[in-house]
Amino acid sequence: MKRIVTSSQVAELLQEQLNVWELARNNYEALKQVKVKELVFDDFKIKVQFNPARIVSSSAKVDTKSIQERKCFLCEQNRPAIQTGIPFGDDY
């Protein structure tokens, strides 16, 4: 049976995580430093983003050995214990 997840449940989860999880709170706060600029051309627009906090993941090692040794950050068993979620559907 599929679970229905409401926007209020998601908002509650986000607030709870920001209250108890320092890394999430700091990363969320860092979003205030993001700068966005829209470049307009004749028949299209492009939005570019500068996010100073992205240097951490942008400078991660991406060689084959490093990637193979890196644990999946999406898998439940690799999540920090403080990170929680909301069951969704049959498999998530």
Summary of the structure (lengths in Angstrom):
residues: 92
radius of gyration: 17.8
end to end distance: 12.4
largest distance: 49.9
contacts: 147
relative contact order: 0.18
helix: 46%
strand: 13%
